[in-house]
Amino acid sequence: KLTKFIKLAKPLITIVSMSISALVYAFWLGPWFSIGLVTMLFIHEMGHVAAMKARGYKASAPVFIPFLGAAIFGPKMTNRDDEAFIGIGGPAIGGLAAVITFGAWFFIDDKTSSTAIVLLMTSYTATFLNVFNLIPIRPLDGGRVTQTIGGWFKYVGVVALGVFSMILREPVVLFVWILVMSEITFLHLRLRAMIAGLMWIAMSALMIMGYSTQPVWVDIMDSILAGVLAFGLVAQASTNTDPAHEDDNRPQLEPKKRLEWFIRYTTLTVILGGLFLLEIQYLPVAH
């Protein structure tokens, strides 16, 4: 009975968390767009799940967290090739779903209809999220792919995240910086923890001062979760535990395999980046 309950609980967790996320998004984005967005997040995460199962790993059912997307949980990848394969699964399948959705929009005659607008905005948002996820620094998916190329590639990700930060100019971007801070290993672990704490304070202060375009309750949720992440980094520093160094010490792939992953990553990034730039031209203009 317990085994049956556990098997039933996995899809129930996904369904319930998806429903909660869709409901939360609906208050801000409208019902149909929220359903489209949650569906795209689900497809992205299932890309990771399918990749994990293809490589023989057990994966949890996707868990949705409003305004933070979704996540799956699985064992630590000790093999660089497996981590890259699982990392690229989400953006690849999620990107394909965005392309199909854009194609459906393209063949609608009345581009001003509510259906057309929802399809375009869903595809555009999904494309943006997948491109953002391809920034080459872990725990973002791009970093899980490019760790096969070399440890230096994550600093390309730092620069890319800096560019995104300047474009978005939103306090919540500091949340992502806190998330990736553990990977910036040229800084001492304690310094990384201190910077993460300062970023959390700065993010919360900017939100309080009204620099965020998100609803207040979303800012509160993001601030709490960012605080948990910052505290976790401080806890690691206090015990001198640095998981990033453990991953960096794994055996590197042979040059041919590293080149293959570079080509796959670059191809997917160029395709989705091109789609994103194309969709911008068709976005409805607010009057």
C-alpha positions as CSV (number, residue, x, y, z in Angstrom):
1,K,0.0,0.0,0.0
2,L,2.8,2.4,0.9
3,T,4.5,1.7,-2.5
4,K,1.2,2.3,-4.3
5,F,0.8,5.6,-2.4
6,I,4.3,6.7,-3.2
7,K,3.8,6.0,-6.9
8,L,0.5,7.9,-6.8
9,A,2.0,10.8,-4.8
10,K,4.6,11.7,-7.5
11,P,2.1,12.7,-10.3
12,L,-0.2,14.2,-7.6
13,I,2.6,16.5,-6.5
14,T,3.2,17.6,-10.1
15,I,-0.6,18.1,-10.8
16,V,-1.2,20.0,-7.5
17,S,1.9,22.3,-7.9
18,M,1.1,22.9,-11.6
19,S,-2.5,23.9,-10.7
20,I,-1.3,26.2,-7.9
21,S,1.3,27.8,-10.2
22,A,-1.3,28.3,-13.0
23,L,-3.8,29.8,-10.5
24,V,-1.1,32.2,-9.1
25,Y,0.0,33.2,-12.6
26,A,-3.6,33.7,-13.7
27,F,-4.1,36.6,-11.2
28,W,-1.3,38.5,-13.0
29,L,-1.2,37.2,-16.5
30,G,-4.7,35.9,-17.2
31,P,-6.0,32.3,-17.3
32,W,-5.1,31.2,-20.8
33,F,-1.6,32.6,-20.9
34,S,-0.9,31.1,-17.4
35,I,-2.0,27.7,-18.6
36,G,0.3,28.0,-21.7
37,L,3.2,29.1,-19.5
38,V,2.8,26.3,-17.1
39,T,2.5,23.8,-19.9
40,M,5.8,25.1,-21.4
41,L,7.5,24.8,-18.1
42,F,6.2,21.2,-17.8
43,I,7.5,20.3,-21.2
44,H,10.9,21.7,-20.4
45,E,11.2,19.7,-17.2
46,M,9.9,16.6,-18.9
47,G,12.8,17.0,-21.3
48,H,15.1,16.6,-18.4
49,V,13.2,13.7,-17.0
50,A,13.3,11.9,-20.4
51,A,17.0,12.5,-20.6
52,M,17.6,11.2,-17.1
53,K,15.7,8.0,-17.8
54,A,17.5,7.5,-21.1
55,R,20.8,7.5,-19.1
56,G,19.5,5.2,-16.5
57,Y,18.9,7.7,-13.6
58,K,15.9,7.9,-11.4
59,A,14.1,11.3,-11.6
60,S,11.5,12.9,-9.4
61,A,8.3,14.2,-10.8
62,P,8.5,18.0,-11.7
63,V,7.6,20.3,-8.8
64,F,6.3,23.8,-9.7
65,I,7.2,26.9,-7.7
66,P,5.2,30.0,-8.7
67,F,7.5,32.7,-10.3
68,L,10.5,30.5,-10.0
69,G,9.5,27.9,-12.6
70,A,9.8,24.2,-11.9
71,A,12.4,21.7,-10.8
72,I,13.2,18.0,-10.8
73,F,15.4,16.2,-8.3
74,G,17.7,13.3,-9.0
75,P,21.1,11.8,-8.0
76,K,24.3,13.7,-8.5
77,M,25.9,13.3,-11.9
78,T,29.4,12.0,-11.5
79,N,29.9,11.7,-15.3
80,R,30.3,14.9,-17.3
81,D,28.7,13.5,-20.4
82,D,25.6,12.4,-18.5
83,E,25.2,15.8,-16.9
84,A,25.5,17.5,-20.3
85,F,22.9,15.2,-21.9
86,I,20.4,15.7,-19.1
87,G,21.1,19.4,-19.0
88,I,20.4,20.0,-22.7
89,G,17.3,17.8,-22.6
90,G,15.1,20.6,-21.1
91,P,16.1,23.5,-23.5
92,A,16.0,21.1,-26.5
93,I,12.5,19.8,-25.9
94,G,11.2,23.1,-24.4
95,G,12.7,24.9,-27.4
96,L,10.9,22.5,-29.8
97,A,7.6,23.2,-28.0
98,A,8.2,26.9,-28.4
99,V,8.9,26.5,-32.2
100,I,5.7,24.4,-32.6
101,T,3.7,27.0,-30.7
102,F,5.1,29.8,-32.9
103,G,4.3,27.8,-36.0
104,A,0.7,27.5,-34.8
105,W,0.5,31.2,-34.3
106,F,2.0,31.8,-37.8
107,F,-0.8,30.0,-39.5
108,I,-3.6,31.9,-37.8
109,D,-5.1,34.4,-40.2
110,D,-6.3,36.9,-37.6
111,K,-3.1,37.8,-35.7
112,T,-5.1,40.2,-33.4
113,S,-7.4,37.5,-32.0
114,S,-7.0,36.5,-28.4
115,T,-6.0,33.0,-29.4
116,A,-3.2,34.3,-31.6
117,I,-1.9,36.7,-29.0
118,V,-1.8,34.0,-26.3
119,L,0.0,31.6,-28.6
120,L,2.6,34.2,-29.5
121,M,3.2,35.4,-26.0
122,T,3.4,31.8,-24.8
123,S,6.0,30.9,-27.4
124,Y,7.9,34.1,-26.8
125,T,8.1,33.6,-23.0
126,A,9.1,29.9,-23.4
127,T,11.8,30.9,-25.9
128,F,13.1,33.6,-23.5
129,L,13.2,31.2,-20.6
130,N,15.0,28.5,-22.6
131,V,17.5,31.0,-23.9
132,F,18.1,32.3,-20.4
133,N,18.5,28.8,-19.1
134,L,21.3,28.3,-21.7
135,I,23.5,30.9,-20.1
136,P,26.7,28.7,-19.6
137,I,26.9,28.6,-15.8
138,R,25.5,26.1,-13.4
139,P,22.9,25.4,-12.0
140,L,21.4,26.8,-15.3
141,D,21.1,24.2,-18.0
142,G,23.7,25.9,-20.2
143,G,26.3,25.4,-17.5
144,R,25.5,21.8,-17.2
145,V,26.3,21.4,-20.9
146,T,29.4,23.6,-21.1
147,Q,31.1,22.1,-18.1
148,T,32.1,19.4,-20.6
149,I,34.1,22.0,-22.6
150,G,36.1,23.4,-19.7
151,G,35.9,25.1,-16.4
152,W,36.8,28.4,-18.0
153,F,33.5,28.5,-19.9
154,K,31.4,29.4,-16.8
155,Y,33.1,32.8,-16.8
156,V,31.6,33.3,-20.3
157,G,28.3,32.7,-18.4
158,V,29.2,35.3,-15.8
159,V,29.6,37.9,-18.7
160,A,26.4,36.7,-20.4
161,L,24.4,37.0,-17.1
162,G,25.9,40.5,-16.6
163,V,24.5,41.5,-20.1
164,F,21.1,40.0,-19.3
165,S,21.1,41.9,-16.0
166,M,21.8,45.2,-17.7
167,I,19.0,44.5,-20.2
168,L,16.4,43.4,-17.7
169,R,17.3,45.9,-14.9
170,E,15.1,44.1,-12.4
171,P,16.0,43.5,-8.7
172,V,14.9,39.8,-9.1
173,V,18.0,39.3,-11.4
174,L,20.1,39.4,-8.2
175,F,18.2,36.2,-7.2
176,V,19.9,34.4,-10.2
177,W,23.3,35.9,-9.2
178,I,22.8,34.4,-5.7
179,L,21.9,31.1,-7.4
180,V,25.1,30.9,-9.5
181,M,27.4,32.4,-6.9
182,S,28.7,29.0,-5.7
183,E,30.1,28.4,-9.2
184,I,32.3,31.5,-9.3
185,T,35.2,29.6,-7.9
186,F,37.9,32.1,-8.5
187,L,36.5,33.8,-5.4
188,H,37.1,32.3,-2.0
189,L,34.0,30.4,-0.6
190,R,33.6,32.8,2.3
191,L,33.8,35.8,-0.1
192,R,31.1,34.2,-2.3
193,A,28.9,33.7,0.8
194,M,29.4,37.4,1.8
195,I,28.6,38.7,-1.7
196,A,25.5,36.5,-1.8
197,G,24.3,37.9,1.5
198,L,24.9,41.5,0.3
199,M,23.1,40.8,-3.0
200,W,20.1,39.5,-1.0
201,I,20.1,42.7,1.1
202,A,20.4,44.8,-2.1
203,M,17.6,42.9,-3.9
204,S,15.2,43.2,-0.9
205,A,16.0,46.9,-0.5
206,L,15.4,47.7,-4.2
207,M,12.1,45.8,-4.0
208,I,11.0,47.8,-1.0
209,M,12.0,51.1,-2.7
210,G,9.7,50.2,-5.6
211,Y,12.2,49.3,-8.4
212,S,10.5,46.0,-9.1
213,T,7.7,45.6,-11.7
214,Q,6.5,42.4,-10.0
215,P,3.5,42.4,-7.6
216,V,4.5,43.0,-4.0
217,W,3.6,39.4,-2.9
218,V,5.9,38.0,-5.6
219,D,8.7,40.2,-4.4
220,I,8.2,38.9,-0.8
221,M,8.3,35.3,-2.0
222,D,11.4,35.9,-4.1
223,S,13.1,37.7,-1.2
224,I,12.4,34.8,1.2
225,L,13.7,32.1,-1.2
226,A,16.8,34.2,-2.1
227,G,17.5,34.6,1.6
228,V,17.3,30.8,2.0
229,L,19.8,30.3,-0.8
230,A,22.2,33.0,0.6
231,F,22.0,31.4,4.0
232,G,22.8,28.0,2.5
233,L,25.9,29.4,0.9
234,V,26.9,30.9,4.3
235,A,26.3,27.5,5.9
236,Q,28.6,25.9,3.3
237,A,31.3,28.5,4.0
238,S,31.1,27.9,7.8
239,T,31.8,24.2,7.2
240,N,34.2,24.8,4.4
241,T,32.1,22.7,2.0
242,D,32.5,23.6,-1.6
243,P,30.5,21.3,-4.0
244,A,31.7,23.3,-7.0
245,H,35.3,22.2,-6.5
246,E,34.2,18.6,-6.2
247,D,32.6,18.8,-9.7
248,D,35.6,20.6,-11.2
249,N,37.8,17.7,-10.1
250,R,35.9,15.1,-12.2
251,P,37.7,13.6,-15.2
252,Q,37.4,15.7,-18.3
253,L,36.1,14.3,-21.6
254,E,38.3,13.6,-24.5
255,P,38.7,16.5,-27.0
256,K,36.4,15.0,-29.7
257,K,33.6,14.6,-27.2
258,R,34.1,18.2,-25.9
259,L,33.9,19.5,-29.4
260,E,30.7,17.6,-30.1
261,W,29.1,19.2,-27.0
262,F,30.3,22.6,-28.0
263,I,28.6,22.2,-31.4
264,R,25.4,21.0,-29.9
265,Y,25.3,23.8,-27.3
266,T,26.1,26.5,-29.9
267,T,23.6,25.2,-32.4
268,L,20.7,25.1,-29.9
269,T,21.6,28.5,-28.6
270,V,21.8,30.1,-32.0
271,I,18.5,28.5,-33.1
272,L,16.6,29.6,-30.0
273,G,18.3,33.0,-29.9
274,G,17.3,33.6,-33.5
275,L,13.7,32.5,-32.8
276,F,13.6,35.0,-29.8
277,L,14.8,37.9,-32.0
278,L,12.2,36.9,-34.7
279,E,9.3,36.8,-32.2
280,I,10.2,40.2,-30.8
281,Q,9.2,41.8,-34.1
282,Y,5.7,40.4,-33.9
283,L,4.9,41.2,-30.3
284,P,1.7,43.3,-29.8
285,V,2.5,47.0,-29.1
286,A,0.7,48.5,-26.1
287,H,-1.2,51.7,-26.8
